[in-house]
Amino acid sequence: MKKRLSIVAASLLVLHSVFPFSAHAEESQVVVSASGVVSVKPDMAEFIAEIKSDANSADRAAADTAEKYQAVQNALRRAGVASEDAVTAGFTVSPKWEWEPSTSKNILKGYTARHSIKVRVRALGSIGRVIDAVVQAGASEVQNIMFSSSRYDALRQEALASAVGNARREGEIMARAAGGRLGQLIEVSLGQPSYKERPYMEAVAMRAAPAPASTELAPADQEISVTINSRWRFITAPVR
């Protein structure tokens, strides 16, 4: 795991006012915005497996999809995915309409049933095997593969601590350059953390191939970034 720090913005704010409209406006301050960024290799993945069936009637399409759904779930159990990690993300049964130019009307051509399963793979090394299992079991598509880290909370705290430390260091540099030194922290606020999940593929159809080669995926490193805004007292150097 690599860690790097980045400064978003930093500024020295000197406030002098005859009218004390706030406590903060009566003293000189240093205002710093800083970021802490942690790079991490993902160890989990999620994807959507879509099961689809077409039939002349709605109940037949639904029944065919239900049969395929059970086959996919059985394949997931054999691949080591627990039932709580393979949950329904959506289910629809809808008519199929086709435009008929000769009559200028939509003609009912049957029905389509879709059942989407959100699959979480907690052991990233088995992601290819799990995808192959659902495709071979009857899934029509595998979509929106997203990689993540099970250590998100701990890594976010690490990025937050880095951001605060970085803000302090930058504040000290600015205060010295302005002829004084950095005082105590007055205020600090947290921006929205950023977790840059990088999808390997989106809305890609994957079907059973005749070749025996298994699916392999290579996720890139991800970043967890935290930005803070801080306000510090600026202590002027004594006059000699």
C-alpha positions in Angstrom: 0.0 0.0 0.0 1.3 3.4 -1.0 0.5 6.6 0.7 0.9 10.1 -0.8 -0.2 13.5 0.4 -1.4 16.4 -1.6 -2.2 20.0 -0.7 -5.4 21.4 -2.2 -4.9 25.0 -1.2 -3.3 27.1 1.5 -3.6 30.7 2.4 -2.6 33.1 5.1 -5.5 35.2 6.3 -4.7 38.3 8.4 -7.8 39.8 9.9 -7.7 43.2 11.5 -11.0 44.9 12.3 -12.0 47.9 14.3 -15.5 46.4 14.6 -15.4 43.0 16.4 -18.1 41.3 14.3 -16.8 37.9 15.4 -14.3 36.4 17.8 -12.3 35.2 14.8 -12.1 38.6 13.2 -10.1 40.1 16.2 -6.9 38.2 15.5 -4.6 37.2 12.7 -5.2 33.7 11.4 -3.7 31.1 9.1 -6.2 29.2 6.9 -5.2 26.0 5.3 -7.0 23.4 3.1 -5.1 20.1 2.8 -5.7 16.6 1.5 -4.5 13.1 2.6 -4.6 10.4 -0.1 -4.0 6.7 0.5 -3.5 4.3 -2.5 -4.6 0.8 -1.9 -5.0 -2.4 -3.9 -8.6 -3.6 -3.9 -9.4 -7.0 -2.3 -13.1 -7.3 -3.1 -15.4 -6.9 -6.1 -19.0 -6.5 -7.0 -20.9 -7.1 -10.2 -24.4 -7.4 -11.6 -25.4 -10.7 -13.2 -28.5 -10.4 -15.4 -30.7 -13.3 -16.2 -33.1 -12.8 -19.1 -35.8 -14.9 -20.8 -38.1 -14.3 -23.7 -41.4 -16.1 -24.2 -44.8 -15.7 -25.7 -46.5 -15.2 -22.4 -45.5 -13.3 -19.2 -45.8 -16.3 -16.9 -43.7 -18.4 -19.2 -41.0 -15.8 -19.4 -41.0 -15.4 -15.6 -40.9 -19.2 -15.1 -37.9 -19.6 -17.4 -36.1 -16.8 -15.6 -36.8 -18.3 -12.2 -35.3 -21.6 -13.4 -32.2 -19.9 -14.6 -32.0 -17.8 -11.4 -31.9 -21.0 -9.3 -29.2 -22.4 -11.5 -27.1 -19.3 -11.2 -27.5 -19.2 -7.4 -26.5 -22.9 -7.2 -23.4 -22.1 -9.3 -22.6 -19.2 -7.0 -22.8 -21.5 -3.9 -20.4 -23.9 -5.6 -18.0 -21.1 -6.4 -17.9 -20.0 -2.7 -20.3 -17.0 -2.8 -22.7 -17.0 0.2 -26.4 -16.4 -0.3 -26.2 -13.0 1.5 -23.6 -11.9 -1.1 -25.9 -12.7 -4.0 -29.0 -10.7 -3.6 -31.7 -9.4 -6.0 -30.9 -6.0 -7.5 -34.0 -5.9 -9.8 -36.8 -7.9 -11.4 -39.0 -7.0 -14.3 -41.5 -8.7 -16.6 -42.4 -6.5 -19.6 -44.0 -6.8 -23.0 -41.9 -6.7 -26.2 -43.4 -4.4 -28.8 -42.3 -4.1 -32.4 -43.2 -1.4 -34.8 -45.0 -2.6 -37.9 -44.5 -0.1 -40.7 -47.3 -1.6 -42.9 -50.0 -0.9 -40.2 -48.2 1.9 -38.4 -48.9 0.1 -35.2 -46.9 -1.5 -32.4 -47.3 -5.3 -32.4 -46.9 -7.4 -29.3 -44.2 -9.9 -29.9 -44.0 -11.6 -26.5 -42.6 -10.9 -23.0 -39.2 -10.5 -21.5 -38.4 -11.3 -17.8 -35.2 -10.0 -16.2 -33.7 -10.8 -12.8 -30.6 -8.9 -11.8 -28.4 -10.3 -9.0 -25.8 -8.1 -7.2 -22.9 -10.4 -6.5 -20.2 -9.6 -4.0 -16.9 -11.5 -4.2 -15.0 -11.1 -0.9 -11.9 -13.0 -2.2 -10.7 -11.1 -5.2 -8.6 -13.9 -6.5 -11.7 -15.9 -7.3 -13.5 -13.2 -9.3 -12.8 -14.8 -12.7 -14.0 -18.2 -11.5 -17.2 -16.7 -10.1 -17.9 -14.8 -13.4 -17.4 -18.0 -15.4 -19.7 -19.9 -13.1 -22.6 -17.5 -13.5 -22.2 -17.2 -17.3 -22.0 -21.0 -17.7 -25.1 -21.3 -15.4 -27.3 -19.1 -17.7 -26.6 -15.4 -16.9 -27.1 -13.3 -20.0 -24.9 -10.5 -19.0 -22.3 -9.5 -16.4 -22.3 -5.8 -15.8 -20.7 -3.0 -13.8 -17.8 -4.7 -12.2 -16.5 -2.6 -9.3 -13.5 -3.2 -7.1 -13.2 -2.1 -3.5 -11.3 -2.6 -0.3 -12.5 -4.3 2.9 -10.2 -1.9 4.8 -12.0 1.3 3.8 -12.7 2.6 7.3 -9.1 2.1 8.5 -7.7 3.6 5.3 -10.0 6.6 5.5 -8.9 7.3 9.1 -5.3 7.1 7.9 -6.0 9.6 5.1 -7.7 11.9 7.6 -4.8 11.9 10.0 -2.4 12.6 7.0 -4.6 15.6 5.9 -4.5 17.1 9.4 -0.8 16.6 9.8 -0.2 18.0 6.3 -2.3 21.1 7.1 -0.3 21.8 10.2 3.1 21.5 8.4 1.9 23.9 5.6 0.5 26.3 8.2 3.9 26.3 10.0 5.7 27.1 6.8 3.3 30.0 5.9 3.5 31.4 9.4 7.3 31.5 9.4 7.3 33.0 6.0 5.0 35.8 7.3 7.4 36.5 10.2 5.6 34.7 13.0 4.7 31.2 14.1 1.7 28.9 14.0 -0.5 29.0 17.1 -3.2 26.6 18.3 -5.9 25.1 16.1 -9.1 27.2 16.1 -11.3 25.2 13.8 -11.2 22.2 11.5 -13.9 20.8 9.2 -14.0 17.7 7.1 -14.9 17.6 3.4 -16.6 14.7 1.7 -14.3 11.8 1.5 -13.5 10.6 -2.0 -13.2 6.9 -2.8 -12.3 6.5 -6.5 -13.6 3.1 -7.4 -12.4 2.2 -10.9 -14.7 -0.1 -12.8 -13.1 -2.7 -14.9 -16.0 -2.8 -17.3 -19.5 -1.5 -17.5 -22.6 -2.9 -19.3 -20.5 -5.6 -21.0 -22.3 -8.7 -22.1 -20.4 -11.9 -21.3 -21.6 -15.3 -22.6 -20.3 -18.8 -22.3 -17.5 -19.2 -24.8 -16.4 -22.5 -26.4 -12.8 -21.9 -25.4 -11.7 -23.4 -22.1 -9.8 -20.3 -21.0 -11.0 -18.8 -17.8 -11.8 -15.1 -17.2 -9.0 -13.0 -15.7 -9.3 -9.5 -14.4 -6.6 -7.1 -13.4 -7.9 -4.2 -11.1 -5.9 -1.0 -10.8 -5.0 0.6 -7.5 -7.6 2.9 -5.9 -7.4 6.1 -4.0 -9.1 7.2 -0.8 -8.9 11.0 -0.5 -9.9 13.2 2.5 -9.8 17.0 2.4 -10.0 19.2 5.5 -10.3 23.0 6.0 -8.4 24.3 9.1 -8.0 27.6 10.8 -5.0 28.4 13.1 -3.9 31.3 15.2 -1.1 33.4 13.8 1.4 34.5 16.5 3.4 37.5 15.5 7.1 37.6 16.4 7.9 39.9 19.3 9.3 43.4 18.4 12.9 43.8 19.4 
